[in-house]
Amino acid sequence: MTVNIFPLLADSLLIILAGFSLVYSFDKSLGQKTRRILLISSIILILAIIPLTIWLLKTPLLLN
């Protein structure tokens, strides 16, 4: 019985994307609209990551 790591890798990728979006949303060289879009997208990603991570930790996907 082995655990499928691809969902965990996808979850990690979402965490990295949310982090970069959050960091660049405070960059003053970008326009106000772009910073607002980055901030909103990072909040949406964070809200999607939390339940996904909890679900992945509760029910690991197994390979047969």
OpenMM code with the backbone's topology and positions (N, CA, C; nanometers):
from openmm import Vec3, app, unit

residues = "MET THR VAL ASN ILE PHE PRO LEU LEU ALA ASP SER LEU LEU ILE ILE LEU ALA GLY PHE SER LEU VAL TYR SER PHE ASP LYS SER LEU GLY GLN LYS THR ARG ARG ILE LEU LEU ILE SER SER ILE ILE LEU ILE LEU ALA ILE ILE PRO LEU THR ILE TRP LEU LEU LYS THR PRO LEU LEU LEU ASN".split()
positions = [
    Vec3(0.0844, -0.1169, 0.0000),
    Vec3(0.0000, 0.0000, 0.0000),
    Vec3(0.0899, 0.1246, 0.0000),
    Vec3(0.0745, 0.2080, -0.1036),
    Vec3(0.1540, 0.3301, -0.1133),
    Vec3(0.0606, 0.4505, -0.1294),
    Vec3(0.1087, 0.5638, -0.0872),
    Vec3(0.0296, 0.6860, -0.0942),
    Vec3(0.0612, 0.7585, -0.2246),
    Vec3(-0.0407, 0.8036, -0.2921),
    Vec3(-0.0256, 0.8802, -0.4148),
    Vec3(0.0165, 1.0234, -0.3774),
    Vec3(0.1320, 1.0667, -0.4249),
    Vec3(0.1830, 1.1978, -0.3850),
    Vec3(0.1388, 1.3104, -0.4786),
    Vec3(0.0782, 1.2798, -0.5917),
    Vec3(0.0428, 1.3839, -0.6873),
    Vec3(-0.0595, 1.4847, -0.6327),
    Vec3(-0.1605, 1.4426, -0.5564),
    Vec3(-0.2485, 1.5438, -0.4970),
    Vec3(-0.1759, 1.6344, -0.3978),
    Vec3(-0.0805, 1.5784, -0.3263),
    Vec3(-0.0025, 1.6609, -0.2337),
    Vec3(0.0862, 1.7594, -0.3088),
    Vec3(0.1389, 1.7187, -0.4233),
    Vec3(0.2183, 1.8096, -0.5051),
    Vec3(0.1317, 1.9219, -0.5615),
    Vec3(0.0100, 1.8879, -0.6030),
    Vec3(-0.0811, 1.9904, -0.6530),
    Vec3(-0.1185, 2.0880, -0.5423),
    Vec3(-0.1391, 2.0366, -0.4232),
    Vec3(-0.1697, 2.1221, -0.3090),
    Vec3(-0.0520, 2.2155, -0.2784),
    Vec3(0.0689, 2.1628, -0.2871),
    Vec3(0.1875, 2.2455, -0.2648),
    Vec3(0.2004, 2.3538, -0.3709),
    Vec3(0.1674, 2.3205, -0.4939),
    Vec3(0.1725, 2.4199, -0.6011),
    Vec3(0.0716, 2.5323, -0.5759),
    Vec3(-0.0461, 2.4973, -0.5290),
    Vec3(-0.1454, 2.6002, -0.4961),
    Vec3(-0.0970, 2.6898, -0.3819),
    Vec3(-0.0296, 2.6316, -0.2850),
    Vec3(0.0234, 2.7105, -0.1736),
    Vec3(0.1300, 2.8084, -0.2242),
    Vec3(0.2164, 2.7626, -0.3140),
    Vec3(0.3194, 2.8501, -0.3703),
    Vec3(0.2563, 2.9622, -0.4509),
    Vec3(0.1567, 2.9317, -0.5328),
    Vec3(0.0884, 3.0344, -0.6116),
    Vec3(0.0199, 3.1373, -0.5223),
    Vec3(-0.0436, 3.0908, -0.4175),
    Vec3(-0.1090, 3.1835, -0.3250),
    Vec3(-0.0061, 3.2725, -0.2566),
    Vec3(0.1076, 3.2171, -0.2209),
    Vec3(0.2127, 3.2956, -0.1567),
    Vec3(0.2680, 3.4025, -0.2491),
    Vec3(0.2968, 3.3661, -0.3733),
    Vec3(0.3472, 3.4651, -0.4679),
    Vec3(0.2433, 3.5728, -0.4968),
    Vec3(0.1176, 3.5329, -0.5100),
    Vec3(0.0119, 3.6325, -0.5338),
    Vec3(0.0008, 3.7289, -0.4170),
    Vec3(0.0104, 3.6754, -0.2975),
    Vec3(0.0001, 3.7610, -0.1793),
    Vec3(0.1191, 3.8564, -0.1687),
    Vec3(0.2391, 3.8079, -0.1981),
    Vec3(0.3578, 3.8930, -0.1907),
    Vec3(0.3516, 4.0033, -0.2964),
    Vec3(0.3179, 3.9667, -0.4205),
    Vec3(0.3150, 4.0664, -0.5273),
    Vec3(0.1954, 4.1602, -0.5174),
    Vec3(0.0956, 4.1265, -0.4380),
    Vec3(-0.0172, 4.2182, -0.4219),
    Vec3(0.0225, 4.3428, -0.3431),
    Vec3(0.1363, 4.3393, -0.2746),
    Vec3(0.1850, 4.4556, -0.2000),
    Vec3(0.2969, 4.5296, -0.2733),
    Vec3(0.3249, 4.4909, -0.3986),
    Vec3(0.4289, 4.5558, -0.4780),
    Vec3(0.3762, 4.6880, -0.5337),
    Vec3(0.4389, 4.7970, -0.4934),
    Vec3(0.3909, 4.9309, -0.5318),
    Vec3(0.4175, 4.9632, -0.6788),
    Vec3(0.5050, 4.8896, -0.7451),
    Vec3(0.5332, 4.9188, -0.8858),
    Vec3(0.4215, 4.8706, -0.9778),
    Vec3(0.3356, 4.7824, -0.9293),
    Vec3(0.2212, 4.7354, -1.0079),
    Vec3(0.1064, 4.8328, -0.9926),
    Vec3(0.0152, 4.8263, -1.0879),
    Vec3(-0.1020, 4.9122, -1.0820),
    Vec3(-0.1971, 4.8693, -0.9709),
    Vec3(-0.2848, 4.9612, -0.9336),
    Vec3(-0.3802, 4.9329, -0.8257),
    Vec3(-0.4734, 4.8176, -0.8617),
    Vec3(-0.5188, 4.8138, -0.9874),
    Vec3(-0.6107, 4.7082, -1.0297),
    Vec3(-0.5416, 4.5721, -1.0274),
    Vec3(-0.4175, 4.5681, -1.0733),
    Vec3(-0.3423, 4.4424, -1.0735),
    Vec3(-0.3183, 4.3937, -0.9312),
    Vec3(-0.2831, 4.4841, -0.8421),
    Vec3(-0.2606, 4.4449, -0.7017),
    Vec3(-0.3882, 4.3939, -0.6383),
    Vec3(-0.5019, 4.4559, -0.6700),
    Vec3(-0.6294, 4.4106, -0.6147),
    Vec3(-0.6643, 4.2714, -0.6669),
    Vec3(-0.6406, 4.2477, -0.7956),
    Vec3(-0.6673, 4.1152, -0.8530),
    Vec3(-0.5802, 4.0091, -0.7875),
    Vec3(-0.4517, 4.0406, -0.7660),
    Vec3(-0.3613, 3.9455, -0.7001),
    Vec3(-0.4037, 3.9177, -0.5568),
    Vec3(-0.4472, 4.0200, -0.4861),
    Vec3(-0.4908, 4.0011, -0.3475),
    Vec3(-0.6162, 3.9144, -0.3414),
    Vec3(-0.7112, 3.9416, -0.4274),
    Vec3(-0.8353, 3.8623, -0.4295),
    Vec3(-0.8065, 3.7181, -0.4695),
    Vec3(-0.7208, 3.6990, -0.5703),
    Vec3(-0.6898, 3.5619, -0.6116),
    Vec3(-0.6155, 3.4854, -0.5031),
    Vec3(-0.5279, 3.5535, -0.4292),
    Vec3(-0.4572, 3.4832, -0.3215),
    Vec3(-0.5522, 3.4453, -0.2088),
    Vec3(-0.6479, 3.5316, -0.1782),
    Vec3(-0.7464, 3.4977, -0.0741),
    Vec3(-0.8324, 3.3801, -0.1181),
    Vec3(-0.8741, 3.3793, -0.2440),
    Vec3(-0.9550, 3.2675, -0.2957),
    Vec3(-0.8747, 3.1381, -0.2927),
    Vec3(-0.7472, 3.1451, -0.3329),
    Vec3(-0.6631, 3.0250, -0.3293),
    Vec3(-0.6443, 2.9736, -0.1867),
    Vec3(-0.6231, 3.0645, -0.0929),
    Vec3(-0.6056, 3.0220, 0.0463),
    Vec3(-0.7331, 2.9562, 0.0984),
    Vec3(-0.8481, 3.0127, 0.0635),
    Vec3(-0.9745, 2.9529, 0.1076),
    Vec3(-0.9998, 2.8177, 0.0419),
    Vec3(-0.9447, 2.7944, -0.0757),
    Vec3(-0.9595, 2.6645, -0.1417),
    Vec3(-0.8572, 2.5640, -0.0884),
    Vec3(-0.7406, 2.6128, -0.0489),
    Vec3(-0.6330, 2.5236, -0.0033),
    Vec3(-0.6658, 2.4618, 0.1322),
    Vec3(-0.7249, 2.5375, 0.2208),
    Vec3(-0.7497, 2.4874, 0.3570),
    Vec3(-0.8373, 2.3623, 0.3570),
    Vec3(-0.9566, 2.3627, 0.2945),
    Vec3(-1.0352, 2.2378, 0.2958),
    Vec3(-0.9705, 2.1254, 0.2155),
    Vec3(-0.8993, 2.1616, 0.1064),
    Vec3(-0.8328, 2.0585, 0.0272),
    Vec3(-0.7233, 1.9894, 0.1080),
    Vec3(-0.6462, 2.0649, 0.1814),
    Vec3(-0.5413, 2.0069, 0.2643),
    Vec3(-0.5989, 1.9194, 0.3743),
    Vec3(-0.7035, 1.9656, 0.4387),
    Vec3(-0.7678, 1.8858, 0.5440),
    Vec3(-0.8202, 1.7552, 0.4864),
    Vec3(-0.8832, 1.7621, 0.3682),
    Vec3(-0.9372, 1.6408, 0.3065),
    Vec3(-0.8249, 1.5453, 0.2676),
    Vec3(-0.7148, 1.5986, 0.2123),
    Vec3(-0.6039, 1.5119, 0.1729),
    Vec3(-0.5368, 1.4458, 0.2927),
    Vec3(-0.5301, 1.5161, 0.4035),
    Vec3(-0.4681, 1.4572, 0.5220),
    Vec3(-0.5588, 1.3532, 0.5884),
    Vec3(-0.6911, 1.3718, 0.5770),
    Vec3(-0.7827, 1.2743, 0.6369),
    Vec3(-0.7932, 1.1474, 0.5534),
    Vec3(-0.7996, 1.1629, 0.4232),
    Vec3(-0.8191, 1.0476, 0.3334),
    Vec3(-0.7091, 1.0452, 0.2287),
    Vec3(-0.5945, 0.9883, 0.2579),
    Vec3(-0.4885, 0.9813, 0.1582),
    Vec3(-0.5292, 0.8898, 0.0417),
    Vec3(-0.4973, 0.9321, -0.0771),
    Vec3(-0.5284, 0.8514, -0.1955),
    Vec3(-0.4245, 0.7422, -0.2091),
    Vec3(-0.4694, 0.6188, -0.2154),
    Vec3(-0.3799, 0.5041, -0.2161),
    Vec3(-0.3672, 0.4456, -0.3555),
    Vec3(-0.2505, 0.3966, -0.3868),
    Vec3(-0.2267, 0.3242, -0.5107),
    Vec3(-0.2258, 0.1755, -0.4802),
    Vec3(-0.2870, 0.0998, -0.5673),
    Vec3(-0.2883, -0.0475, -0.5480),
    Vec3(-0.1844, -0.1127, -0.6333),
] * unit.nanometer
topology = app.Topology()
chain = topology.addChain("A")
for resn in residues:
    res = topology.addResidue(resn, chain)
    for name in ("N", "CA", "C"):
        topology.addAtom(name, app.Element.getBySymbol(name[0]), res)
